[in-house]
Amino acid sequence: MTEPKRKGPGSPDVTLKALSFIDNLTGQSHIADLGCGTGGQTMTLAKHVQGNITALDLFPDFINIFNHNAKQLGLQDRVKGIVGSMDNLPFQDEELDLIWSEGAIYNIGFEQGLNKWRKYLKTGGYIAVSESSWFTDERPVEINDFWMNAYPEIDTIPNQVAKIHKAGYLPVATFILPETCWTEHYFAPKITAEEIFLTKYAGNKAAEELVGSQRHEEELYRKYKEFYGYTFFIAKKMG
Ligand SMILES: C[S@@+](CC[C@H](N)C(=O)[O-])C[C@H]1O[C@@H](n2cnc3c(N)ncnc32)[C@H](O)[C@@H]1O
């Protein structure tokens, strides 16, 4: 499939809103963007912060596109994409001033990510992650079952904030991503990509199933968006 810029819900405005809560960055700062994809949010960050950004993703194809994009924007001297896994990071203890991760911490689980990544941050350093959340204590069976199958660690925002606190961070800000982060920035570009993909693989059952499951995810969102969404959490490592 051709690669849309975003691989999860988000937007440049939301990236900058999350960044507005972070006050420790200088030209010497080292920032990591974990599960960066092709770097939509990384390039937004890079244009608004000084310092170096190391962006990491498991998939070499995404990193190739990432480094190409960084070069196109003239950011290659301080923005580098590397292949790696977020459960085995190539950083020193207390090396990082900021850990960024949009729509990606779920790959190792919210609590595990918070706990495992903490040691790489300097005391007073920040973590900014977006993650799926329940907005209500109860919800219809269909959407509950979908999430229990896809990602059972989804939780309510108060519980997620408590997990941040328990992992040794001071919760600094929490905000829900607006619906346009799903509809305009995530689903809409995917529809074009899906159509190109289906034309290319016409008659291929696996391709049709993949697109079918993506369309199902979108239908569920439209039906149940009052019950769940994405939340940005910004927190500071305490000593
Ligand atoms: C939903 S996408 C989000 C990408 C990007 N941050 C964004 O917001 O557009 C999740 C990303 O996590 C990456 N990923 C999955 N497992 C990973 C792992 N173990 N380590 C690093 N990246 C991983 C995927 O390749 C994918 O690019």
The ligand as a MOL file (V3000), in Angstrom:
LIG
                    3D

  0  0  0     0  0            999 V3000
M  V30 BEGIN CTAB
M  V30 COUNTS 27 29 0 0 0
M  V30 BEGIN ATOM
M  V30 1 C 0.2360 3.1270 14.6200 0
M  V30 2 S 1.8900 3.3040 14.0410 0 CHG=1
M  V30 3 C 2.2960 4.9680 14.6000 0
M  V30 4 C 3.3850 5.5890 13.7810 0
M  V30 5 C 3.6660 7.0890 14.0450 0
M  V30 6 N 4.1570 7.3300 15.3910 0
M  V30 7 C 2.4080 7.9230 13.8020 0
M  V30 8 O 1.8210 8.4140 14.7590 0
M  V30 9 O 2.0440 8.0520 12.6320 0 CHG=-1
M  V30 10 C 2.8660 2.2640 15.1080 0
M  V30 11 C 4.3140 2.1480 14.6830 0
M  V30 12 O 5.0090 1.3220 15.6220 0
M  V30 13 C 5.9550 0.5450 14.9090 0
M  V30 14 N 6.3230 -0.6070 15.7400 0
M  V30 15 C 5.6160 -1.7390 15.9910 0
M  V30 16 N 6.2820 -2.5230 16.8700 0
M  V30 17 C 7.4400 -1.8810 17.1650 0
M  V30 18 C 8.5550 -2.1760 18.0090 0
M  V30 19 N 8.5990 -3.2860 18.7210 0
M  V30 20 N 9.5660 -1.2870 18.0710 0
M  V30 21 C 9.5370 -0.1410 17.3340 0
M  V30 22 N 8.5010 0.1980 16.5190 0
M  V30 23 C 7.4710 -0.6600 16.4440 0
M  V30 24 C 5.2300 0.2020 13.6170 0
M  V30 25 O 6.1340 -0.1690 12.6040 0
M  V30 26 C 4.5180 1.5150 13.3210 0
M  V30 27 O 5.2990 2.3670 12.5290 0
M  V30 END ATOM
M  V30 BEGIN BOND
M  V30 1 1 1 2
M  V30 2 1 2 3
M  V30 3 1 2 10
M  V30 4 1 3 4
M  V30 5 1 4 5
M  V30 6 1 5 6
M  V30 7 1 5 7
M  V30 8 2 7 8
M  V30 9 1 7 9
M  V30 10 1 10 11
M  V30 11 1 11 12
M  V30 12 1 11 26
M  V30 13 1 12 13
M  V30 14 1 13 14
M  V30 15 1 13 24
M  V30 16 1 14 15
M  V30 17 1 14 23
M  V30 18 2 15 16
M  V30 19 1 16 17
M  V30 20 1 17 18
M  V30 21 2 17 23
M  V30 22 1 18 19
M  V30 23 2 18 20
M  V30 24 1 20 21
M  V30 25 2 21 22
M  V30 26 1 22 23
M  V30 27 1 24 25
M  V30 28 1 24 26
M  V30 29 1 26 27
M  V30 END BOND
M  V30 END CTAB
M  END
